[in-house]
Amino acid sequence: MDLSEHEQEKIERLRRAMYSRSLSDKLKDRERRIMQPGREIVGEDFVQPEPGVAGSTVAPRVIGLARTLLWWLLGIAAIFFIGAGGVFIYYFTIGGGSPNASASNIDISVSGPPQITSGEPTELQIVVDNRNNIPLSLADLVITYPSGTRSPTDFSTDLPSQRITLGSIEAGGQRQGTVSAVLSGTAGQSADVKVELEYHMSGSNAVFVASSDYNVIFASAPLSVSVDGNNETISGQPVQFTVTVASNAEAPVADALLSATYPFGFTLSSATPAPSASGLWQLGTLNPGQKQTITIQGTLAGQQGDQRIFHFTAGTRAIASSTSITTPLAEDVFPMTISKPFLGLAVATNGASGPNVVLSPGDSVTVSVAWQNNLTTAISNAVIVARLTGIQIDGSTVKSTTGFYRSSDGVELWDKTTDPEFASLAPGAHGTVSFSFQVPASSVLQSIVNPYLDISINAAGSRNSESGVPQTLQATADQKIALASDLKLTATGLYYTNPFGSVGPMPAKAGTETTYAIVFTVTNTTNKVSKASVTATLPPYVRWVGIYSPASENITFNQNDGTVTWNLGDVAPGVGLNGTNPRQAAIAIGFTPSTSQIGQVPALLQGIKFSGTDASTGGAINRTAADVTTSILSDPGFIAGNAQVVK
């Protein structure tokens, strides 16, 4: 048979190897394999016959058709969604249905100093970029400033916001500009400036807004507040401190205010100048470098060791009628600690203590000062000083057994030179010192309205060395004494100078009526007396005629008990003094003596009393006058012999 070229080549290589000297030694005889019976060769197109399948188990023809239809539907749906997506992308990007300009494609950048000086003009650079592919129409830039912002051209005008018209901003266009305002705030405070772009779209009335915020920090404030005073006090003792508001701005700060928040236990006594409302002072316009000082006095009550905090805020308000600060510009706190007095002091006047002590003109007064060392250490070089202020006291009437009255400044002094005990007061030591004086007479006080007398006690000393504790110590106590008005009441009878005209014999005759006039006179010195009235009683043999003068006075008569009442109301100070007319009223009476009264001097009016309230002291004023008898010696022309009733 014919061999192929490949087989011939294999035979040729074998032949060369057999006759080759180099390869012949390497050729070895191989073991001869035993021939086995041949196996049936299976062709590649072998098909194993399958057993027959019943016709009922073969899928019907209709399922194949449904499967083909389903594939067609899936293909059509895929083509539909691909086409719809393309139309959507075209319509809303390039076509007429593209969306309105997106706020996310509008950039608003605000640049300026990160820290600003409060109360001075600040400029901000604003840039608006329209990255949309359509223009923005009717665009307005709205800048909203923090509370208290003022106009840079008029510091008295509030500037809550600004609106700047930009018109139309083309697609990809840019607008930029600078705004200026005077922002206000406390040092270290942050504030936000809100920048908004309001715009319209062509064919739409809707207003779209894009916004951005810019944060600033106030490096300094236009106002500063400082408080000066003692950080320690004694419960119930007077305290005083001053609050200074200064302008640090380069321009005037209009309508500046100071607000004070007092701690629990503080009672305001006075403030200079007085506040316009509770805890609020109107400082007006503060020019650059100008200062205003407020002095506050009061008392602080509390327990030993308590610390109380006073808060003070300076700023401005939004409207002139507001009673509170709208924009705070400066704040300060003032701590005060309540300490136990090193030397306890208690004052008593004529044995009475407290704020309601009332004296009368001409009274003799004894002032007692009780003291006690409250420390656990000795107090050396103790000094107690009593000072009298108010009405002038005659120094010659001041007396003290252990003290010294220093007339040069009108104080009573106790120290180690007057009492050796004061050289060193042992812990817990206590005692009492006293002095006396006389209140001036009414003639001296009559020209003074609402006279008063203040007794202030001041104590000082040094404690032994104690780490971290001041060596010089002080304590105070005081007592205010009110002086009652020296009101006087008199009642006199008139016959010869009777303003109503007298009828009947003089001297009075038994069985015959003689008419008289009774005149009440009231004078008053220093204080107004309110709810004043005079009452008196007519004896049964005296008749109420029914007339009185002047008619403007309120005089009534009770027929049942024979009481005459004169309601004066208020009696002004100084009435009847220094040439002024006293308060007077006259009534007409008729006296018919009995035979049993012959040779006697009967009473015409008795039980004459005055009552009222001292408006300055709040104390009651009660006065009495002597009974008016037939002995009317104050009537010109009357002689003593006519006082007795005749037959």
C-alpha positions as CSV (number, residue, x, y, z in Angstrom):
1,M,0.0,0.0,0.0
2,D,1.2,3.5,-0.5
3,L,2.7,5.2,2.6
4,S,2.2,8.8,3.3
5,E,5.0,11.2,3.3
6,H,4.9,11.5,7.1
7,E,5.2,7.8,7.6
8,Q,8.0,7.6,5.1
9,E,9.9,10.3,7.0
10,K,9.5,8.4,10.2
11,I,10.9,5.3,8.6
12,E,13.8,7.2,7.3
13,R,14.7,8.7,10.7
14,L,14.6,5.2,12.2
15,R,16.9,3.8,9.5
16,R,19.4,6.5,10.1
17,A,19.3,5.9,13.8
18,M,20.0,2.2,13.3
19,Y,23.1,2.8,11.3
20,S,24.4,5.7,13.3
21,R,27.5,5.2,15.4
22,S,26.5,7.7,17.9
23,L,23.0,6.5,18.4
24,S,23.3,2.8,17.9
25,D,24.6,2.2,21.5
26,K,21.5,4.0,22.9
27,L,19.1,1.8,21.1
28,K,17.8,-1.0,23.4
29,D,15.6,-3.9,22.7
30,R,12.2,-3.4,24.0
31,E,10.1,-6.2,25.5
32,R,7.9,-7.7,23.0
33,R,4.3,-7.3,23.9
34,I,1.9,-10.2,23.6
35,M,-0.8,-9.6,21.1
36,Q,-4.3,-9.5,22.7
37,P,-7.5,-10.2,21.0
38,G,-8.6,-7.0,19.2
39,R,-11.4,-4.8,20.5
40,E,-14.3,-3.5,18.6
41,I,-13.7,0.0,17.4
42,V,-16.6,2.4,18.1
43,G,-17.1,5.1,15.6
44,E,-17.6,8.8,16.5
45,D,-21.1,8.7,15.1
46,F,-22.2,6.1,17.6
47,V,-25.8,6.5,18.8
48,Q,-27.2,4.5,21.5
49,P,-30.7,3.6,20.8
50,E,-33.1,4.9,23.5
51,P,-36.1,3.1,24.7
52,G,-39.4,4.3,23.2
53,V,-41.3,7.1,25.1
54,A,-45.0,7.3,25.3
55,G,-46.5,10.0,23.2
56,S,-48.4,11.4,26.3
57,T,-45.1,12.5,27.9
58,V,-43.8,14.7,25.1
59,A,-44.5,18.6,25.5
60,P,-47.4,19.7,23.2
61,R,-46.7,22.0,20.4
62,V,-48.5,25.0,22.0
63,I,-45.9,25.4,24.7
64,G,-43.2,26.0,22.2
65,L,-45.3,28.7,20.5
66,A,-45.9,30.5,23.9
67,R,-42.2,30.4,24.6
68,T,-41.4,32.0,21.3
69,L,-44.0,34.7,21.9
70,L,-42.6,35.5,25.3
71,W,-39.1,36.0,23.9
72,W,-40.6,38.4,21.3
73,L,-42.4,40.4,24.1
74,L,-39.3,40.7,26.1
75,G,-37.4,42.0,23.2
76,I,-40.1,44.6,22.3
77,A,-40.1,45.8,26.0
78,A,-36.4,46.2,26.1
79,I,-36.5,48.2,22.8
80,F,-39.3,50.4,24.3
81,F,-37.5,51.2,27.5
82,I,-34.3,52.0,25.7
83,G,-36.2,54.3,23.4
84,A,-38.0,55.9,26.3
85,G,-34.8,56.6,28.2
86,G,-33.3,58.2,25.1
87,V,-36.4,60.4,24.7
88,F,-36.3,61.4,28.4
89,I,-32.6,62.3,28.3
90,Y,-33.1,64.3,25.1
91,Y,-36.3,66.1,26.4
92,F,-34.9,67.1,29.7
93,T,-31.5,68.1,28.6
94,I,-31.5,69.4,25.1
95,G,-35.2,69.5,24.2
96,G,-37.9,72.0,25.2
97,G,-38.7,70.0,28.3
98,S,-35.4,70.6,30.0
99,P,-35.8,71.4,33.8
100,N,-35.6,74.8,35.4
101,A,-32.3,76.1,36.6
102,S,-31.1,74.1,39.6
103,A,-30.1,76.0,42.8
104,S,-27.2,73.5,43.1
105,N,-25.8,75.0,39.9
106,I,-25.8,78.5,41.3
107,D,-22.7,79.3,43.3
108,I,-22.8,82.2,45.9
109,S,-19.5,82.9,47.4
110,V,-19.0,85.5,50.2
111,S,-15.6,86.7,51.2
112,G,-14.5,89.1,53.9
113,P,-12.5,89.3,57.1
114,P,-13.0,86.2,59.3
115,Q,-12.8,88.5,62.4
116,I,-14.3,91.9,62.5
117,T,-14.4,94.8,64.9
118,S,-17.9,95.2,66.3
119,G,-19.4,98.6,65.7
120,E,-17.2,99.4,62.7
121,P,-18.1,99.2,59.0
122,T,-17.4,95.8,57.4
123,E,-17.2,95.1,53.7
124,L,-18.2,91.7,52.1
125,Q,-17.4,90.7,48.5
126,I,-20.3,88.6,47.0
127,V,-19.9,86.6,43.7
128,V,-22.8,84.9,42.0
129,D,-22.1,82.2,39.3
130,N,-24.9,80.8,37.2
131,R,-23.7,77.4,36.0
132,N,-27.1,76.5,34.6
133,N,-27.5,76.2,30.8
134,I,-30.4,78.7,30.9
135,P,-30.5,82.3,32.1
136,L,-32.0,83.5,35.4
137,S,-34.4,86.4,35.1
138,L,-35.5,89.1,37.6
139,A,-32.7,88.1,40.0
140,D,-32.4,89.8,43.3
141,L,-29.7,89.5,45.9
142,V,-31.1,89.5,49.5
143,I,-28.6,89.9,52.4
144,T,-30.0,89.3,55.9
145,Y,-27.8,90.7,58.7
146,P,-27.7,89.6,62.4
147,S,-29.7,91.6,64.9
148,G,-28.2,95.0,65.8
149,T,-26.6,95.7,62.4
150,R,-26.5,99.4,61.5
151,S,-26.2,101.3,58.3
152,P,-22.6,102.4,57.5
153,T,-23.9,105.8,56.4
154,D,-26.2,106.4,59.4
155,F,-25.2,104.7,62.6
156,S,-28.6,105.4,64.1
157,T,-30.5,103.5,61.4
158,D,-31.0,99.7,61.8
159,L,-30.1,97.6,58.8
160,P,-31.8,94.2,59.2
161,S,-31.5,93.4,55.5
162,Q,-30.6,94.6,52.0
163,R,-32.1,93.8,48.6
164,I,-29.9,94.4,45.5
165,T,-31.4,94.0,42.0
166,L,-29.2,92.0,39.6
167,G,-31.7,91.7,36.7
168,S,-31.0,88.8,34.3
169,I,-28.0,86.5,34.7
170,E,-27.2,84.7,31.4
171,A,-26.3,81.0,31.3
172,G,-22.8,80.6,32.6
173,G,-22.8,84.3,33.6
174,Q,-21.4,85.9,36.8
175,R,-22.3,88.9,38.9
176,Q,-20.2,90.3,41.7
177,G,-20.2,93.3,44.1
178,T,-19.5,94.6,47.6
179,V,-21.8,95.3,50.4
180,S,-21.0,97.3,53.6
181,A,-22.7,97.2,57.1
182,V,-21.9,97.9,60.7
183,L,-22.2,94.6,62.6
184,S,-22.4,94.5,66.4
185,G,-21.8,91.9,69.0
186,T,-19.7,91.0,72.0
187,A,-16.1,90.0,71.8
188,G,-15.7,86.4,70.8
189,Q,-19.3,86.1,69.7
190,S,-20.0,84.7,66.2
191,A,-22.8,85.8,63.8
192,D,-24.1,84.7,60.5
193,V,-24.8,86.8,57.4
194,K,-27.3,85.1,55.1
195,V,-27.1,85.7,51.4
196,E,-30.0,84.6,49.2
197,L,-30.5,84.8,45.4
198,E,-34.2,85.1,44.4
199,Y,-34.8,84.5,40.7
200,H,-37.5,83.6,38.2
201,M,-37.6,81.3,35.1
202,S,-38.8,82.4,31.7
203,G,-42.5,81.6,31.5
204,S,-43.0,81.0,35.2
205,N,-44.2,83.2,38.1
206,A,-42.6,81.0,40.7
207,V,-39.7,82.4,42.8
208,F,-36.7,80.2,43.2
209,V,-34.1,80.7,45.9
210,A,-30.4,79.8,46.3
211,S,-28.7,80.7,49.5
212,S,-25.3,80.8,51.3
213,D,-24.2,81.8,54.8
214,Y,-21.1,83.7,55.9
215,N,-19.9,83.4,59.5
216,V,-18.0,86.1,61.2
217,I,-16.4,86.4,64.7
218,F,-16.2,89.7,66.6
219,A,-12.7,90.3,67.6
220,S,-13.7,93.3,69.8
221,A,-16.9,95.0,71.0
222,P,-17.8,98.7,70.5
223,L,-18.7,98.9,74.2
224,S,-17.0,97.7,77.4
225,V,-18.4,97.2,80.9
226,S,-16.3,97.2,84.0
227,V,-17.4,97.0,87.7
228,D,-15.5,98.4,90.6
229,G,-16.4,97.6,94.2
230,N,-15.7,95.4,97.2
231,N,-16.1,91.7,96.5
232,E,-16.9,91.0,100.2
233,T,-19.7,92.2,102.3
234,I,-21.7,91.4,105.4
235,S,-25.2,90.2,105.2
236,G,-27.6,93.2,105.6
237,Q,-24.9,95.8,105.5
238,P,-24.8,98.5,102.8
239,V,-22.8,97.7,99.6
240,Q,-21.8,100.1,96.9
241,F,-20.1,99.6,93.5
242,T,-19.7,101.5,90.3
243,V,-20.4,100.3,86.8
244,T,-18.5,102.0,83.9
245,V,-19.6,101.7,80.3
246,A,-17.0,102.9,77.8
247,S,-17.2,103.3,74.0
248,N,-14.4,101.6,72.0
249,A,-16.0,102.3,68.6
250,E,-14.6,104.8,66.1
251,A,-18.1,106.1,65.5
252,P,-20.9,107.1,67.9
253,V,-23.0,104.3,69.4
254,A,-26.6,105.5,69.4
255,D,-29.2,104.6,72.0
256,A,-26.8,102.7,74.3
257,L,-28.4,100.9,77.2
258,L,-27.1,99.2,80.4
259,S,-29.0,96.4,82.0
260,A,-28.4,95.0,85.5
261,T,-29.5,91.6,86.8
262,Y,-29.3,91.5,90.6
263,P,-28.8,88.2,92.5
264,F,-31.2,86.8,95.0
265,G,-31.1,88.7,98.4
266,F,-30.0,92.1,96.9
267,T,-32.2,95.1,97.7
268,L,-31.5,98.3,95.7
269,S,-31.4,101.4,97.9
270,S,-30.4,104.0,95.3
271,A,-28.7,104.5,92.0
272,T,-27.0,107.5,90.5
273,P,-28.2,108.3,87.9
274,A,-31.6,106.7,88.6
275,P,-32.7,103.9,86.2
276,S,-35.3,104.6,83.6
277,A,-36.9,101.2,84.3
278,S,-36.2,98.4,86.7
279,G,-32.5,97.5,86.2
280,L,-32.2,99.5,82.9
281,W,-30.3,102.7,82.2
282,Q,-30.6,104.7,79.0
283,L,-27.2,106.0,78.3
284,G,-28.1,107.9,75.1
285,T,-25.4,108.2,72.4
286,L,-21.9,107.4,73.4
287,N,-19.2,109.1,71.3
288,P,-15.8,107.4,70.7
289,G,-13.9,107.2,74.0
290,Q,-16.8,108.5,76.0
291,K,-17.6,106.9,79.4
292,Q,-20.6,106.8,81.7
293,T,-20.6,105.7,85.3
294,I,-23.5,104.4,87.4
295,T,-23.2,104.2,91.2
296,I,-25.4,101.5,92.7
297,Q,-26.1,101.2,96.4
298,G,-28.0,98.5,98.3
299,T,-27.9,95.7,100.7
300,L,-27.2,92.0,100.2
301,A,-28.7,89.4,102.5
302,G,-27.5,85.8,102.8
303,Q,-25.7,83.2,104.7
304,Q,-22.0,83.3,105.5
305,G,-20.0,82.0,102.6
306,D,-22.7,82.6,100.0
307,Q,-21.4,84.0,96.7
308,R,-23.8,86.1,94.7
309,I,-23.2,87.2,91.0
310,F,-24.2,90.5,89.6
311,H,-24.7,90.5,85.8
312,F,-24.3,93.7,83.7
313,T,-25.0,93.9,79.9
314,A,-24.5,96.9,77.6
315,G,-26.0,97.1,74.2
316,T,-28.6,98.6,72.0
317,R,-32.3,98.0,71.3
318,A,-34.3,97.5,68.1
319,I,-37.0,100.2,68.8
320,A,-36.9,103.2,71.1
321,S,-40.0,102.0,73.0
322,S,-38.3,98.7,74.0
323,T,-37.4,98.2,77.7
324,S,-34.8,95.6,77.1
325,I,-31.5,95.2,75.2
326,T,-32.0,93.6,71.7
327,T,-28.3,93.5,70.7
328,P,-25.8,92.8,73.5
329,L,-22.4,94.4,72.9
330,A,-20.6,93.9,76.2
331,E,-21.1,91.9,79.4
332,D,-19.5,91.7,82.8
333,V,-20.1,89.7,86.0
334,F,-19.3,90.9,89.5
335,P,-19.0,88.2,92.2
336,M,-19.6,89.2,95.8
337,T,-19.1,86.9,98.8
338,I,-21.1,87.3,102.1
339,S,-18.8,87.1,105.1
340,K,-19.5,87.2,108.8
341,P,-18.7,90.5,110.3
342,F,-15.5,90.4,112.3
343,L,-17.0,92.7,114.9
344,G,-20.7,92.4,115.4
345,L,-22.4,95.7,115.9
346,A,-25.9,96.5,117.1
347,V,-27.3,100.0,117.6
348,A,-30.2,101.0,119.9
349,T,-31.6,104.5,120.5
350,N,-33.4,105.0,123.8
351,G,-33.6,101.3,124.0
352,A,-35.3,100.9,120.6
353,S,-33.6,99.4,117.5
354,G,-34.7,99.0,113.9
355,P,-35.8,101.5,111.2
356,N,-38.8,102.9,113.0
357,V,-37.3,104.9,115.8
358,V,-39.1,108.3,116.2
359,L,-37.9,111.2,118.3
360,S,-39.5,114.5,119.1
361,P,-37.9,118.0,119.2
362,G,-36.2,118.6,122.5
363,D,-35.9,114.9,123.5
364,S,-32.9,113.6,125.3
365,V,-31.4,110.6,123.4
366,T,-29.1,107.8,124.5
367,V,-27.4,105.7,121.8
368,S,-26.0,102.3,122.8
369,V,-23.6,100.4,120.6
370,A,-23.2,96.7,121.4
371,W,-20.1,95.0,119.9
372,Q,-18.7,91.4,119.8
373,N,-15.6,89.9,118.3
374,N,-16.8,87.1,116.0
375,L,-13.3,85.9,115.1
376,T,-11.3,83.0,116.5
377,T,-8.4,85.3,116.8
378,A,-7.8,88.5,118.7
379,I,-8.5,91.9,117.2
380,S,-5.9,94.6,117.9
381,N,-6.2,98.4,117.8
382,A,-10.0,98.3,117.5
383,V,-11.8,101.5,116.8
384,I,-15.5,102.3,116.9
385,V,-16.8,105.6,115.4
386,A,-20.3,107.0,115.6
387,R,-21.3,109.7,113.3
388,L,-24.5,111.8,113.4
389,T,-25.8,113.2,110.2
390,G,-29.0,115.0,109.2
391,I,-30.1,117.7,111.6
392,Q,-27.3,119.7,113.4
393,I,-26.7,118.5,116.9
394,D,-25.4,120.9,119.5
395,G,-22.0,119.4,120.4
396,S,-22.2,120.7,123.9
397,T,-25.1,118.3,124.7
398,V,-23.1,115.2,123.6
399,K,-21.9,113.2,126.6
400,S,-20.0,109.9,127.0
401,T,-18.3,108.1,129.8
402,T,-15.7,106.1,127.8
403,G,-15.8,107.9,124.4
404,F,-14.5,111.1,123.0
405,Y,-16.6,113.6,121.1
406,R,-14.6,115.2,118.3
407,S,-16.3,118.4,117.5
408,S,-14.1,119.1,114.4
409,D,-16.1,116.5,112.4
410,G,-18.9,115.7,114.8
411,V,-18.1,112.1,115.7
412,E,-18.0,110.1,118.9
413,L,-14.9,107.9,119.1
414,W,-13.9,104.8,121.1
415,D,-10.3,103.4,120.8
416,K,-7.5,102.2,123.0
417,T,-6.8,105.8,124.2
418,T,-10.4,106.1,125.6
419,D,-10.8,102.5,126.6
420,P,-7.7,100.2,127.1
421,E,-9.8,97.2,126.3
422,F,-9.8,98.2,122.6
423,A,-6.1,97.6,122.3
424,S,-6.8,93.9,122.0
425,L,-10.2,92.3,121.9
426,A,-10.0,88.6,122.7
427,P,-11.9,86.0,120.6
428,G,-15.6,86.2,121.6
429,A,-15.2,89.3,123.7
430,H,-18.2,91.6,123.8
431,G,-19.3,94.9,125.4
432,T,-21.3,98.0,125.0
433,V,-20.4,101.7,124.5
434,S,-22.8,104.6,124.6
435,F,-23.3,108.3,124.3
436,S,-26.1,110.8,124.7
437,F,-27.2,114.1,123.2
438,Q,-30.3,116.3,123.0
439,V,-32.5,116.8,119.9
440,P,-32.8,120.5,119.0
441,A,-36.0,122.3,120.0
442,S,-38.9,123.0,117.7
443,S,-37.8,126.6,117.3
444,V,-34.6,125.4,115.7
445,L,-36.2,122.7,113.5
446,Q,-39.3,124.7,112.4
447,S,-37.7,125.8,109.1
448,I,-36.6,122.2,108.2
449,V,-39.0,120.0,106.3
450,N,-39.0,116.3,107.2
451,P,-36.0,116.4,109.5
452,Y,-34.1,113.2,110.2
453,L,-31.1,112.0,112.0
454,D,-28.7,109.2,110.8
455,I,-26.5,107.4,113.3
456,S,-23.8,105.4,111.4
457,I,-21.4,103.2,113.2
458,N,-18.1,102.2,111.7
459,A,-15.6,99.8,113.3
460,A,-12.1,98.9,112.2
461,G,-9.2,96.8,113.5
462,S,-6.5,94.3,112.6
463,R,-6.4,90.6,113.1
464,N,-3.4,88.5,113.8
465,S,-1.4,87.1,110.9
466,E,-3.5,84.6,109.0
467,S,-2.5,83.2,105.6
468,G,-4.3,84.7,102.7
469,V,-6.6,86.9,104.8
470,P,-6.4,90.8,104.7
471,Q,-5.1,92.3,107.9
472,T,-7.3,95.4,107.9
473,L,-11.0,94.7,108.8
474,Q,-14.1,96.8,108.8
475,A,-17.7,96.6,109.9
476,T,-20.6,99.0,109.8
477,A,-24.1,99.5,111.3
478,D,-26.5,102.3,111.2
479,Q,-29.9,103.6,112.4
480,K,-32.1,106.2,110.9
481,I,-34.2,108.2,113.3
482,A,-37.2,110.2,112.2
483,L,-38.2,113.4,114.0
484,A,-41.9,113.8,114.6
485,S,-43.5,117.1,113.7
486,D,-44.1,119.4,116.7
487,L,-47.8,120.1,116.2
488,K,-49.6,122.3,118.7
489,L,-53.3,122.7,119.5
490,T,-54.9,125.5,121.5
491,A,-58.5,126.4,122.2
492,T,-59.6,129.9,123.5
493,G,-62.9,131.5,124.3
494,L,-64.0,135.0,123.1
495,Y,-66.7,137.4,124.2
496,Y,-65.5,140.9,123.4
497,T,-64.0,139.9,120.1
498,N,-66.5,137.3,119.2
499,P,-66.6,137.0,115.4
500,F,-70.3,136.0,115.6
501,G,-71.2,138.8,118.0
502,S,-71.9,138.1,121.7
503,V,-75.3,138.3,123.5
504,G,-75.9,138.2,127.2
505,P,-74.4,139.6,130.4
506,M,-70.7,139.6,131.2
507,P,-70.0,138.2,133.8
508,A,-72.3,135.3,133.1
509,K,-75.5,135.5,135.1
510,A,-77.4,132.5,136.5
511,G,-80.5,131.7,134.5
512,T,-79.5,134.0,131.6
513,E,-77.7,132.8,128.4
514,T,-74.4,134.4,127.3
515,T,-73.0,133.5,123.9
516,Y,-69.3,132.9,123.3
517,A,-67.0,131.9,120.4
518,I,-64.6,129.0,120.9
519,V,-61.5,129.3,118.6
520,F,-59.3,126.3,117.7
521,T,-55.8,127.0,116.6
522,V,-53.4,124.4,115.1
523,T,-49.7,125.0,114.2
524,N,-47.3,122.5,112.7
525,T,-43.5,122.5,112.3
526,T,-41.7,120.1,110.0
527,N,-43.7,117.2,108.6
528,K,-47.1,116.9,107.0
529,V,-49.8,115.5,109.2
530,S,-52.5,113.6,107.5
531,K,-56.0,112.4,108.7
532,A,-56.1,115.2,111.3
533,S,-59.1,115.9,113.4
534,V,-60.1,117.8,116.6
535,T,-62.8,116.6,118.9
536,A,-64.3,118.2,122.0
537,T,-67.5,117.9,124.2
538,L,-70.0,120.5,125.2
539,P,-71.2,120.3,128.8
540,P,-75.0,119.8,129.2
541,Y,-75.5,123.4,130.2
542,V,-73.8,124.7,127.0
543,R,-75.9,125.0,123.8
544,W,-74.6,124.4,120.2
545,V,-75.7,127.5,118.4
546,G,-75.2,125.9,114.9
547,I,-72.8,128.3,113.3
548,Y,-69.1,128.1,112.7
549,S,-66.3,129.9,110.7
550,P,-64.8,129.6,108.2
551,A,-67.5,127.8,106.2
552,S,-64.9,125.9,104.2
553,E,-63.9,123.9,107.2
554,N,-65.6,120.6,107.9
555,I,-67.2,120.9,111.4
556,T,-70.0,118.7,112.7
557,F,-72.0,118.4,116.0
558,N,-73.4,115.2,117.4
559,Q,-76.6,116.1,119.3
560,N,-76.7,112.8,121.1
561,D,-73.4,113.0,123.0
562,G,-72.6,116.7,122.6
563,T,-69.4,116.1,120.6
564,V,-68.0,118.7,118.3
565,T,-65.7,117.3,115.5
566,W,-63.4,119.4,113.3
567,N,-62.0,117.3,110.4
568,L,-58.8,119.1,109.2
569,G,-57.6,116.4,106.7
570,D,-54.0,117.3,105.9
571,V,-52.0,119.8,107.9
572,A,-49.0,121.1,105.9
573,P,-45.6,121.6,107.5
574,G,-44.8,125.1,108.6
575,V,-48.4,126.1,109.2
576,G,-48.5,129.0,111.7
577,L,-44.8,129.5,111.6
578,N,-42.5,132.2,110.1
579,G,-45.4,134.5,109.3
580,T,-47.8,132.0,107.8
581,N,-51.4,131.7,109.0
582,P,-52.3,128.8,111.4
583,R,-55.2,126.5,110.8
584,Q,-58.1,128.0,112.7
585,A,-61.8,127.4,113.2
586,A,-64.4,129.1,115.4
587,I,-67.8,127.8,116.7
588,A,-70.6,129.7,118.4
589,I,-72.0,128.4,121.8
590,G,-74.5,129.6,124.3
591,F,-73.9,129.3,128.1
592,T,-76.8,129.4,130.6
593,P,-75.4,128.9,134.1
594,S,-77.4,127.4,136.9
595,T,-77.7,128.9,140.3
596,S,-75.6,126.0,141.6
597,Q,-72.7,127.5,139.6
598,I,-72.8,130.9,141.1
599,G,-69.3,131.9,142.2
600,Q,-67.7,129.2,140.0
601,V,-65.7,129.2,136.8
602,P,-67.5,126.6,134.7
603,A,-66.1,124.8,131.7
604,L,-67.5,125.9,128.3
605,L,-65.8,123.2,126.3
606,Q,-63.9,120.1,127.6
607,G,-62.1,117.0,126.4
608,I,-60.3,118.8,123.6
609,K,-58.1,116.4,121.6
610,F,-56.2,116.3,118.3
611,S,-55.3,113.1,116.4
612,G,-53.4,112.5,113.2
613,T,-50.6,110.7,111.4
614,D,-47.1,112.0,110.8
615,A,-46.7,111.4,107.0
616,S,-42.9,111.3,107.3
617,T,-42.5,108.9,110.3
618,G,-45.8,107.1,110.0
619,G,-46.3,107.6,113.7
620,A,-49.5,108.8,115.4
621,I,-49.7,112.4,116.6
622,N,-52.0,113.0,119.6
623,R,-52.3,116.3,121.3
624,T,-54.7,117.7,124.0
625,A,-55.7,121.2,124.9
626,A,-56.9,122.6,128.2
627,D,-60.6,123.0,128.8
628,V,-62.1,126.4,127.8
629,T,-63.7,128.0,130.8
630,T,-65.4,131.3,131.6
631,S,-62.0,132.7,132.4
632,I,-61.3,133.9,128.9
633,L,-58.1,135.8,129.7
634,S,-56.9,135.7,126.1
635,D,-59.8,137.9,125.0
636,P,-58.8,141.6,124.9
637,G,-61.0,143.6,127.3
638,F,-61.7,140.7,129.6
639,I,-60.8,141.1,133.3
640,A,-60.3,138.2,135.7
641,G,-63.1,139.4,137.9
642,N,-65.7,138.5,135.2
643,A,-64.8,134.8,135.2
644,Q,-67.2,133.8,138.0
645,V,-70.9,133.3,137.5
646,V,-73.0,135.9,139.3
647,K,-76.5,135.8,140.8
